[in-house]
Amino acid sequence: MTADSQTLTVGVLALQGAFIEHIVLLKRAAEEFPTTSNTTAQRPRFTFIEVRTPADLALCRGLIIPGGESTAISLIAERTGLLEPLRDFVKVQRMPVWGTCAGLILLAESANKSKATGQELIGGLDVRVQRNYFGRQVESFEADLDLSFLENGPPFHSVFIRAPVVEKVLQSTSSLPATGNVVTAPTKRPTDAPVEILGRLVGRAQTIRNKTANAEALGAEGDIIAVRQGNVFGTAFHPELTGDARIHTWWLQQVVQHSRLTQGV
Ligand SMILES: NC(=O)CC[C@H](N)C(=O)O
């Protein structure tokens, strides 16, 4: 496969988890891609690929890391020689990357309540996430979210499955202690970009069983479930399981903008 300079190749990490669902919604988002805004005078052409090797990744101008099991994804990435290329893609090349659920965990610089045996993180977002914050598989739930970056339309109906929360923005001065096993990504990237909180889930903390003191502290304003820092975007939920392509469309616009700025494509 070669990269066609007129076509934007966007990848979905396909080592484990819900990657097929993301590709389906990316295709729909490409069909619905707005052609009227200033940044998108011409409808761009996209190719969507499943990424399993460093060679696949090298073709991509943007990448989604899907939900699934972050420990399994990081193990497979390590064994297939993808972990360092992924870190390079996110932190050195600074390509647009979006992590959903397990993908958000992998993109965090720090993860609390990790397995005792540890796990590798890619990093890129200066946040500490707490794994499985919203409970076990049987405690999965759906919620309507008001996401301010989606300019119009109804609330975004989303699915939370063993989802993490962003329990701490590492740039902030708050000293929220971790209550579990914490792992960190190995190399921090120097960046001035602030962590932007793009979505909160209000009122959920009160209903979570076994909630921690940390959960209460954050839950009052609403648990942080969507963040962005420069090129890196993360959501705790699974937008690819709902059939609503609005976030995919929004993210593809960021990819197009980034590509036009850096490559003139
Ligand atoms: N739905 C999901 O992606 C769950 C993520 C899972 N709890 C993990 O730690 O990887």
Ligand as a Chemical Component Dictionary entry (heavy atoms), coordinates in Angstrom:
data_LIG
# 
_chem_comp.id                   LIG 
_chem_comp.type                 NON-POLYMER 
_chem_comp.pdbx_formal_charge   0 
_chem_comp.three_letter_code    LIG 
# 
loop_
_chem_comp_atom.comp_id 
_chem_comp_atom.atom_id 
_chem_comp_atom.alt_atom_id 
_chem_comp_atom.type_symbol 
_chem_comp_atom.charge 
_chem_comp_atom.model_Cartn_x 
_chem_comp_atom.model_Cartn_y 
_chem_comp_atom.model_Cartn_z 
_chem_comp_atom.pdbx_ordinal 
LIG N1 N1 N 0 -14.348 -0.512 27.323 1  
LIG C1 C1 C 0 -13.083 -0.369 27.570 2  
LIG O1 O1 O 0 -12.284 0.029  26.710 3  
LIG C2 C2 C 0 -12.626 -0.771 28.936 4  
LIG C3 C3 C 0 -11.217 -0.402 29.279 5  
LIG C4 C4 C 0 -10.667 -1.326 30.350 6  
LIG N2 N2 N 0 -11.262 -1.066 31.621 7  
LIG C5 C5 C 0 -9.159  -1.199 30.412 8  
LIG O2 O2 O 0 -8.600  -0.971 31.420 9  
LIG O3 O3 O 0 -8.548  -1.328 29.420 10 
# 
loop_
_chem_comp_bond.comp_id 
_chem_comp_bond.atom_id_1 
_chem_comp_bond.atom_id_2 
_chem_comp_bond.value_order 
_chem_comp_bond.pdbx_ordinal 
LIG N1 C1 SING 1 
LIG C1 O1 DOUB 2 
LIG C1 C2 SING 3 
LIG C2 C3 SING 4 
LIG C3 C4 SING 5 
LIG C4 N2 SING 6 
LIG C4 C5 SING 7 
LIG C5 O2 DOUB 8 
LIG C5 O3 SING 9 
# 
